[in-house]
Amino acid sequence: NAHNFPLELASVEAPSTIG
């Protein structure tokens, strides 16, 4: 998710899906 949390930047290998 591109417009989620800054977590996207840190989770390059594991894209966050919190949104």
C-alpha distance matrix in Angstrom:
0.0 3.8 5.7 5.7 8.4 10.2 9.6 6.9 10.2 12.2 10.5 10.8 12.7 10.8 7.0 6.6 6.4 8.4 7.5
3.8 0.0 3.8 5.8 8.2 9.0 9.7 6.7 8.9 12.0 11.2 11.1 13.9 12.8 9.1 9.3 9.9 11.2 9.8
5.7 3.8 0.0 3.8 6.7 8.5 10.0 8.3 10.6 13.5 13.2 14.0 16.8 15.3 11.6 10.6 10.6 10.6 8.4
5.7 5.8 3.8 0.0 3.8 6.9 7.6 7.0 9.9 11.9 11.5 13.2 15.7 13.5 10.2 8.0 8.1 7.3 5.7
8.4 8.2 6.7 3.8 0.0 3.8 4.9 6.1 8.3 9.7 10.2 12.5 15.2 13.3 10.6 8.3 9.5 8.2 8.0
10.2 9.0 8.5 6.9 3.8 0.0 3.8 5.2 5.5 7.0 8.8 10.9 14.0 13.0 10.9 9.6 11.9 11.3 11.6
9.6 9.7 10.0 7.6 4.9 3.8 0.0 3.8 5.3 5.1 5.8 8.7 11.2 9.7 8.2 6.6 9.6 9.4 10.9
6.9 6.7 8.3 7.0 6.1 5.2 3.8 0.0 3.8 5.5 5.0 6.5 9.5 8.4 6.0 5.9 8.9 9.9 10.8
10.2 8.9 10.6 9.9 8.3 5.5 5.3 3.8 0.0 3.8 5.6 6.2 9.8 10.0 8.6 9.4 12.6 13.6 14.4
12.2 12.0 13.5 11.9 9.7 7.0 5.1 5.5 3.8 0.0 3.8 5.8 8.5 8.7 8.6 9.2 12.8 13.7 15.4
10.5 11.2 13.2 11.5 10.2 8.8 5.8 5.0 5.6 3.8 0.0 3.8 5.5 4.9 5.2 6.5 10.2 11.8 14.0
10.8 11.1 14.0 13.2 12.5 10.9 8.7 6.5 6.2 5.8 3.8 0.0 3.8 5.5 5.8 8.7 12.1 14.4 16.0
12.7 13.9 16.8 15.7 15.2 14.0 11.2 9.5 9.8 8.5 5.5 3.8 0.0 3.8 6.3 9.4 12.5 15.3 17.4
10.8 12.8 15.3 13.5 13.3 13.0 9.7 8.4 10.0 8.7 4.9 5.5 3.8 0.0 3.8 6.2 9.1 11.8 14.3
7.0 9.1 11.6 10.2 10.6 10.9 8.2 6.0 8.6 8.6 5.2 5.8 6.3 3.8 0.0 3.8 6.5 9.4 11.2
6.6 9.3 10.6 8.0 8.3 9.6 6.6 5.9 9.4 9.2 6.5 8.7 9.4 6.2 3.8 0.0 3.8 5.9 8.2
6.4 9.9 10.6 8.1 9.5 11.9 9.6 8.9 12.6 12.8 10.2 12.1 12.5 9.1 6.5 3.8 0.0 3.8 5.8
8.4 11.2 10.6 7.3 8.2 11.3 9.4 9.9 13.6 13.7 11.8 14.4 15.3 11.8 9.4 5.9 3.8 0.0 3.8
7.5 9.8 8.4 5.7 8.0 11.6 10.9 10.8 14.4 15.4 14.0 16.0 17.4 14.3 11.2 8.2 5.8 3.8 0.0
